Amino acid sequence: MKTISYILLLVMGLFAISCEKDPVDDPIDEVTYPTVQLSLEEGFNPDHVATLAVSLSTSFEEEVVVLLEEAELQTDKSKLPVSFPEEVTVPAGSTKVSIEVTANVDGLQPGDYQAAIKVKSAENAELGNDVVVYLNYTQEQAQYFTDLEVVEVLASDDFEDGIPWVNFDQDDARVALNNAMGGTREYSWSNSWGGACVHEGKSAVAGNNCLQLHWGGTVTLQGFTIDPTEIYQLELMVHPLGGVSGEWNNWAALHLFVFDQSNVWQTQGVRVRLSNNDPAGKSPALIGLDVWEGEEGAERADNLFAFSDKWQEYTVDDAADGSPSFWIPLKLVFTGEGTEDNPLVIDFHLNDKYIATRVLDDIHWFGDRMIGIQNSSDNEDLCRYDNFKLSVMRAGAGQ
C-alpha cells in the first residue's frame, strides 16, 4: 500500500510540475485599421474629367483595396453618365491615391446633371464618415449665333424726347420711337392701361429719361410684326423693380409674340424675366424664361441663369442719382416661330456676356407677333427700361 501511495504522490507531483511549466498563451496584439474616405480634389475640367481622392486616416503596413460604386443622386438632378475605376489600391505605407472620373456628355440635353460615387467596401481599412461624393455638371446649349452682322437697324429709343410721357393710358395715343440710336422704320409705343410713362432722372447711362411701367403695365411695339424668317437682335436696358412679392423676388419682363394691347397675364409666346437681387427672396439676380407650349398652351418656367454671386459683372450702375442703383443690359438674338419645321432659337446675353440658348419647337399661340415690355409685380418700385434697339441681322462671312 505504501508503494502504491508513493507512486500516486509521485504522479500527482509530476502533473503539477508539468502544469506549472506549460507556457501561458500571450494575448494577440489588436490591429488598428485606418479609416478610408472619399473626397473631391478637382471638379470637371473642359475635358469633362474630375479628380477624386481616396484617402486613409493613417498609413498601413499592407496595401488597402477600396471598392467604389455609384450611389443615389440628390433630388432634382438627372443622372450624369460617368466612368471611374471600381477598384482602387492604396499601396502599403501610402495615405492617398487620386483617381479620375470622366463624364460622358455626348447627346446630353441642356440641364443640370449629377453623378454620385461612394465607397462600397475596403480591405484592411474601416469606412470613415465621408464616403460619398456628388459631382454636379451643367450641360449648356452652345451659342447658336456666332458670326452675325447688322443688315438694318429698324428702330431705337433712348426715351430722351423733349416732352416726357405722362400717364400714357389712351387707346388712341401713339408715342413714336425717336430712333436716336439709329433706325429706318417708324414704329410707336402703345398701351391701353395707365401703367406707362417716361420720367426724368432715371436714365440708365446717359440723359434724364427712361420708360417706367407700373404694376400690370404692358407697352407694345406698334407697327412691327416679327417675321419668323428673319434674324433679329434686340437690345434693352432693364431695371427690375425692387422688393419681394410673397417669397419671390420681383421682376421685369420682355415678351416676344405679345398680343396687341394685352396685359401681362396673357398665356402665349415667350416671356423673358429679370429678377432683382434682393436677398430676402428665393430667386435673386435671375434671368428666367416662361414659355407657353402645346395646343393647350401649358406654361413652362425655365430659370436660365442665376447671377447673384456675380452681380457686378452683369449689371451697370446708375451714376446719375443712384436710384435705381443698377441696370441690366439684356440682348436677345432670335429667329423662327416655334414649330418643328421652324424652331424658335434664342441666344441670351447679359451685359454682352453669353448666357444660354434655347430652342423651342412646340409653340402654338403667337399673339400678334409683337414685342411687349411689362411689369408683373405689385410693389411701390417701378420696372424701368432704357435704350431700346431692334436690328435685323444676317450671317457674316465667317459663318
C-alpha positions as CSV (number, residue, x, y, z in Angstrom):
1,M,0.0,0.0,0.0
2,K,2.9,2.3,0.9
3,T,4.4,1.6,-2.5
4,I,1.1,2.4,-4.3
5,S,0.6,5.7,-2.3
6,Y,4.1,6.7,-3.1
7,I,3.6,6.1,-6.8
8,L,0.4,8.2,-6.8
9,L,2.0,11.0,-5.0
10,L,4.9,11.0,-7.4
11,V,2.5,11.1,-10.4
12,M,0.5,13.9,-9.0
13,G,3.6,15.9,-8.3
14,L,4.9,15.4,-11.8
15,F,1.5,16.5,-13.1
16,A,1.6,19.7,-11.0
17,I,5.1,20.4,-12.2
18,S,4.1,19.9,-15.8
19,C,1.1,22.3,-15.4
20,E,3.4,25.0,-13.9
21,K,5.8,24.7,-16.8
22,D,3.1,25.0,-19.6
23,P,3.5,28.4,-21.2
24,V,0.7,30.9,-20.8
25,D,-0.7,32.0,-24.3
26,D,0.4,35.6,-24.9
27,P,-2.5,37.9,-26.0
28,I,-2.5,38.8,-29.7
29,D,-1.9,42.5,-30.4
30,E,-5.2,44.1,-31.7
31,V,-4.7,45.5,-35.3
32,T,-5.8,49.1,-35.7
33,Y,-7.0,49.7,-39.2
34,P,-7.1,53.2,-40.8
35,T,-10.3,54.7,-42.0
36,V,-10.9,55.5,-45.6
37,Q,-12.7,58.4,-47.0
38,L,-13.6,59.8,-50.5
39,S,-13.3,63.5,-51.4
40,L,-13.4,65.8,-54.5
41,E,-10.0,67.2,-55.4
42,E,-11.0,69.0,-58.6
43,G,-14.3,69.4,-60.4
44,F,-14.9,68.7,-64.1
45,N,-12.4,70.4,-66.4
46,P,-13.0,71.4,-70.0
47,D,-12.4,67.8,-71.0
48,H,-15.1,66.7,-68.6
49,V,-12.7,64.9,-66.2
50,A,-12.9,65.3,-62.4
51,T,-10.4,64.1,-59.8
52,L,-11.3,62.3,-56.6
53,A,-9.1,61.4,-53.7
54,V,-9.2,58.0,-51.9
55,S,-7.6,58.8,-48.6
56,L,-6.6,56.9,-45.4
57,S,-6.5,58.4,-41.9
58,T,-3.0,56.9,-41.5
59,S,-0.6,54.8,-43.5
60,F,-0.9,51.0,-43.1
61,E,1.8,48.3,-43.4
62,E,-0.3,46.4,-46.0
63,E,-2.0,47.6,-49.1
64,V,-5.6,48.8,-48.8
65,V,-8.0,47.8,-51.5
66,V,-11.1,50.0,-51.9
67,L,-14.2,49.2,-53.9
68,L,-16.2,52.0,-55.4
69,E,-19.8,52.1,-56.8
70,E,-22.4,54.6,-57.8
71,A,-24.8,56.0,-55.1
72,E,-28.2,57.5,-55.1
73,L,-28.5,61.1,-56.5
74,Q,-29.6,64.1,-54.6
75,T,-33.1,65.5,-55.5
76,D,-33.9,67.5,-58.7
77,K,-30.9,66.1,-60.6
78,S,-30.6,64.0,-63.7
79,K,-28.1,61.2,-63.8
80,L,-24.7,62.0,-65.4
81,P,-23.1,59.0,-67.1
82,V,-19.6,58.6,-65.7
83,S,-16.7,56.1,-65.9
84,F,-14.3,55.5,-63.0
85,P,-12.1,52.7,-61.6
86,E,-14.3,50.5,-59.4
87,E,-11.2,49.1,-57.5
88,V,-8.6,51.3,-56.1
89,T,-5.4,50.1,-54.3
90,V,-3.6,52.3,-51.8
91,P,0.0,51.0,-51.6
92,A,1.4,49.9,-48.2
93,G,2.8,53.0,-46.4
94,S,0.8,55.5,-48.5
95,T,-2.2,57.5,-47.4
96,K,-3.8,58.7,-50.7
97,V,-4.5,57.8,-54.3
98,S,-6.1,60.1,-56.8
99,I,-8.4,58.8,-59.5
100,E,-10.1,60.3,-62.5
101,V,-13.9,60.4,-63.2
102,T,-14.9,61.0,-66.8
103,A,-18.3,62.4,-67.7
104,N,-19.9,61.0,-70.8
105,V,-21.7,64.1,-72.1
106,D,-22.4,63.2,-75.7
107,G,-26.0,63.6,-76.5
108,L,-27.0,65.2,-73.2
109,Q,-29.8,67.8,-73.4
110,P,-29.2,71.1,-71.7
111,G,-29.8,70.8,-67.9
112,D,-28.4,70.0,-64.5
113,Y,-26.8,66.6,-64.0
114,Q,-25.2,64.8,-61.2
115,A,-23.1,61.6,-60.5
116,A,-22.8,60.1,-57.0
117,I,-19.9,57.8,-56.1
118,K,-19.4,56.1,-52.8
119,V,-17.0,53.6,-51.1
120,K,-18.7,50.2,-51.2
121,S,-16.1,48.4,-49.1
122,A,-12.5,48.3,-48.1
123,E,-9.9,45.6,-47.3
124,N,-7.5,46.5,-44.4
125,A,-9.4,49.7,-43.6
126,E,-12.6,50.8,-42.0
127,L,-15.1,53.1,-43.6
128,G,-14.9,56.7,-42.5
129,N,-17.7,59.3,-42.3
130,D,-17.1,60.9,-45.7
131,V,-17.6,58.1,-48.2
132,V,-19.9,59.7,-50.8
133,V,-19.0,62.4,-53.3
134,Y,-21.6,64.2,-55.5
135,L,-20.3,65.6,-58.9
136,N,-22.5,68.2,-60.4
137,Y,-22.5,69.2,-64.1
138,T,-24.5,71.6,-66.2
139,Q,-24.9,71.0,-69.8
140,E,-25.2,74.3,-71.6
141,Q,-26.7,74.8,-75.0
142,A,-23.9,76.1,-77.3
143,Q,-24.3,79.6,-78.6
144,Y,-26.3,79.4,-81.8
145,F,-25.4,82.7,-83.5
146,T,-21.7,83.2,-83.6
147,D,-20.9,85.4,-86.6
148,L,-23.6,88.0,-87.4
149,E,-23.6,91.4,-88.9
150,V,-26.2,94.1,-88.9
151,V,-28.3,94.4,-92.0
152,E,-30.6,97.2,-90.8
153,V,-31.3,99.0,-87.5
154,L,-35.1,99.0,-87.6
155,A,-35.8,101.3,-84.7
156,S,-34.4,102.6,-81.4
157,D,-35.4,104.7,-78.5
158,D,-33.4,106.4,-75.7
159,F,-36.6,108.0,-74.3
160,E,-34.9,111.4,-74.3
161,D,-37.7,113.2,-76.1
162,G,-38.4,116.8,-75.3
163,I,-41.8,116.1,-73.7
164,P,-41.9,113.2,-71.3
165,W,-44.8,110.8,-71.4
166,V,-47.2,111.3,-68.5
167,N,-50.0,108.8,-67.7
168,F,-49.7,107.2,-71.1
169,D,-53.1,105.4,-70.9
170,Q,-55.1,106.4,-74.0
171,D,-56.1,103.8,-76.6
172,D,-55.6,106.1,-79.4
173,A,-52.3,107.5,-78.1
174,R,-49.2,106.6,-80.1
175,V,-45.7,107.6,-79.0
176,A,-43.2,107.4,-81.8
177,L,-39.8,105.9,-81.2
178,N,-37.2,108.6,-81.6
179,N,-34.6,106.4,-83.4
180,A,-31.9,108.3,-81.5
181,M,-29.6,105.3,-81.7
182,G,-30.4,104.5,-85.4
183,G,-33.4,103.3,-87.2
184,T,-35.1,103.3,-90.6
185,R,-38.7,102.5,-89.6
186,E,-41.4,104.5,-87.9
187,Y,-42.8,102.5,-85.0
188,S,-44.6,103.6,-81.9
189,W,-45.3,102.5,-78.3
190,S,-48.8,102.0,-77.1
191,N,-50.8,100.5,-74.2
192,S,-54.4,100.7,-73.1
193,W,-53.8,100.7,-69.4
194,G,-52.4,103.7,-67.4
195,G,-49.3,101.9,-66.4
196,A,-46.6,103.6,-68.6
197,C,-44.9,106.9,-68.5
198,V,-41.5,108.5,-69.1
199,H,-39.9,110.1,-66.0
200,E,-36.9,112.4,-65.5
201,G,-33.8,111.5,-63.6
202,K,-33.9,107.7,-64.2
203,S,-31.8,107.1,-67.3
204,A,-29.6,104.1,-67.5
205,V,-26.2,105.5,-68.6
206,A,-26.9,109.0,-70.0
207,G,-29.6,111.6,-70.3
208,N,-32.5,112.1,-68.0
209,N,-35.4,109.9,-69.0
210,C,-36.4,106.3,-69.2
211,L,-39.6,104.3,-69.7
212,Q,-41.4,103.3,-66.5
213,L,-44.1,100.7,-66.0
214,H,-46.4,100.3,-63.0
215,W,-47.9,97.1,-61.9
216,G,-49.7,95.2,-64.7
217,G,-48.5,97.7,-67.3
218,T,-47.7,96.5,-70.8
219,V,-46.3,98.5,-73.7
220,T,-46.3,97.0,-77.2
221,L,-44.3,98.0,-80.2
222,Q,-46.9,99.2,-82.7
223,G,-46.4,98.8,-86.4
224,F,-43.9,96.0,-86.0
225,T,-44.6,92.3,-86.6
226,I,-41.9,89.6,-86.1
227,D,-41.0,87.9,-89.3
228,P,-40.1,84.3,-88.4
229,T,-37.7,84.0,-91.3
230,E,-35.5,86.9,-90.2
231,I,-32.8,87.0,-87.5
232,Y,-33.3,89.8,-85.0
233,Q,-31.1,91.4,-82.4
234,L,-33.0,93.1,-79.6
235,E,-31.0,95.2,-77.1
236,L,-32.6,96.8,-74.0
237,M,-31.5,98.2,-70.6
238,V,-33.7,96.7,-67.8
239,H,-34.2,97.7,-64.1
240,P,-36.4,95.2,-62.3
241,L,-38.5,96.7,-59.6
242,G,-37.3,96.1,-56.1
243,G,-38.7,94.1,-53.2
244,V,-40.3,90.7,-52.9
245,S,-43.8,89.6,-53.7
246,G,-44.7,86.9,-51.2
247,E,-41.5,84.9,-51.1
248,W,-40.2,85.6,-54.6
249,N,-38.1,88.5,-55.9
250,N,-40.0,91.0,-58.1
251,W,-39.1,91.1,-61.8
252,A,-39.4,93.0,-65.0
253,A,-40.2,91.3,-68.3
254,L,-39.8,91.4,-72.1
255,H,-42.3,89.4,-74.1
256,L,-42.0,88.1,-77.7
257,F,-45.2,87.3,-79.6
258,V,-47.3,89.5,-77.4
259,F,-50.9,90.4,-78.2
260,D,-51.6,94.0,-79.2
261,Q,-53.0,95.9,-76.1
262,S,-52.8,92.8,-73.9
263,N,-52.0,92.8,-70.2
264,V,-49.3,90.8,-68.5
265,W,-51.4,87.8,-67.8
266,Q,-51.6,86.6,-71.4
267,T,-50.9,83.0,-72.0
268,Q,-48.9,82.7,-75.2
269,G,-45.5,83.3,-76.6
270,V,-42.2,83.7,-74.8
271,R,-41.6,85.9,-71.7
272,V,-38.1,86.8,-70.5
273,R,-37.9,87.6,-66.8
274,L,-35.2,89.6,-65.0
275,S,-35.4,89.4,-61.1
276,N,-33.8,91.9,-58.8
277,N,-31.1,90.8,-56.3
278,D,-33.0,91.2,-53.0
279,P,-31.5,88.6,-50.6
280,A,-34.9,88.3,-48.9
281,G,-36.4,86.4,-51.9
282,K,-35.9,83.0,-53.3
283,S,-34.9,84.0,-56.8
284,P,-32.4,86.9,-56.6
285,A,-30.5,88.1,-59.6
286,L,-32.1,85.7,-62.1
287,I,-32.8,85.6,-65.8
288,G,-35.6,83.2,-66.5
289,L,-37.9,82.2,-69.3
290,D,-41.6,81.5,-69.4
291,V,-43.0,79.7,-72.5
292,W,-46.5,78.5,-73.3
293,E,-46.4,75.3,-75.3
294,G,-48.7,72.8,-76.9
295,E,-52.2,73.2,-78.2
296,E,-53.3,73.7,-74.6
297,G,-50.8,76.5,-74.1
298,A,-49.3,74.9,-70.9
299,E,-46.9,77.3,-69.2
300,R,-43.4,76.1,-68.5
301,A,-40.8,78.0,-66.5
302,D,-37.1,77.8,-67.3
303,N,-34.7,79.6,-65.0
304,L,-31.8,80.2,-67.3
305,F,-29.1,81.7,-65.1
306,A,-28.8,82.9,-61.5
307,F,-26.1,85.5,-61.2
308,S,-26.4,86.7,-57.6
309,D,-22.8,85.8,-56.8
310,K,-21.6,87.8,-59.9
311,W,-24.0,90.7,-59.6
312,Q,-21.5,93.4,-60.5
313,E,-20.3,91.5,-63.6
314,Y,-23.8,91.6,-65.2
315,T,-25.1,95.0,-64.2
316,V,-24.4,98.6,-64.9
317,D,-24.5,101.1,-62.0
318,D,-26.6,104.3,-62.4
319,A,-24.0,107.0,-61.9
320,A,-26.6,109.8,-62.1
321,D,-28.6,109.7,-58.9
322,G,-28.3,106.2,-57.5
323,S,-31.9,105.4,-58.0
324,P,-32.2,102.8,-59.5
325,S,-28.8,101.7,-58.4
326,F,-28.4,99.1,-61.2
327,W,-29.4,98.3,-64.8
328,I,-29.1,95.0,-66.5
329,P,-28.1,95.2,-70.2
330,L,-30.2,92.5,-72.0
331,K,-29.6,91.3,-75.5
332,L,-31.6,88.6,-77.4
333,V,-30.7,87.3,-80.8
334,F,-33.6,85.2,-82.2
335,T,-35.2,83.7,-85.2
336,G,-38.1,81.3,-86.0
337,E,-41.7,80.7,-85.0
338,G,-41.5,77.8,-82.5
339,T,-42.6,74.9,-84.7
340,E,-40.8,71.7,-85.6
341,D,-40.3,72.9,-89.1
342,N,-39.1,76.4,-88.0
343,P,-38.0,76.3,-84.3
344,L,-37.7,79.5,-82.3
345,V,-34.0,79.8,-81.4
346,I,-32.9,82.5,-78.8
347,D,-29.4,83.4,-77.7
348,F,-29.5,85.2,-74.3
349,H,-26.8,87.7,-73.3
350,L,-26.4,89.8,-70.2
351,N,-24.1,92.8,-70.3
352,D,-22.7,91.4,-73.6
353,K,-21.9,88.1,-72.0
354,Y,-23.4,84.9,-73.5
355,I,-25.7,83.2,-71.0
356,A,-27.7,80.4,-72.7
357,T,-29.5,79.3,-75.8
358,R,-33.0,77.8,-76.0
359,V,-34.6,76.0,-79.0
360,L,-38.4,75.9,-78.8
361,D,-40.5,73.9,-81.3
362,D,-43.9,73.5,-79.7
363,I,-45.4,77.0,-79.5
364,H,-48.9,77.2,-80.9
365,W,-50.1,80.6,-79.8
366,F,-48.2,83.6,-81.2
367,G,-50.4,86.6,-80.2
368,D,-49.9,89.3,-82.8
369,R,-46.1,88.6,-83.1
370,M,-45.3,91.9,-81.5
371,I,-42.8,92.8,-78.8
372,G,-44.1,93.8,-75.4
373,I,-42.4,95.3,-72.3
374,Q,-44.0,94.5,-69.0
375,N,-44.2,95.0,-65.2
376,S,-45.6,92.0,-63.4
377,S,-45.2,92.6,-59.7
378,D,-47.1,94.6,-57.1
379,N,-44.6,97.0,-55.4
380,E,-44.1,100.7,-54.8
381,D,-41.0,100.5,-57.0
382,L,-41.3,100.5,-60.8
383,C,-39.9,98.5,-63.7
384,R,-37.7,100.7,-65.8
385,Y,-36.4,100.4,-69.3
386,D,-34.0,102.4,-71.4
387,N,-32.0,102.3,-74.7
388,F,-34.2,100.0,-76.8
389,K,-32.7,99.0,-80.1
390,L,-34.0,96.5,-82.7
391,S,-31.9,95.3,-85.6
392,V,-32.1,92.7,-88.4
393,M,-29.1,90.5,-88.7
394,R,-27.5,88.1,-91.1
395,A,-24.7,85.6,-91.1
396,G,-21.3,87.1,-91.6
397,A,-18.7,86.0,-94.0
398,G,-17.2,83.6,-91.5
399,Q,-20.3,81.6,-90.7
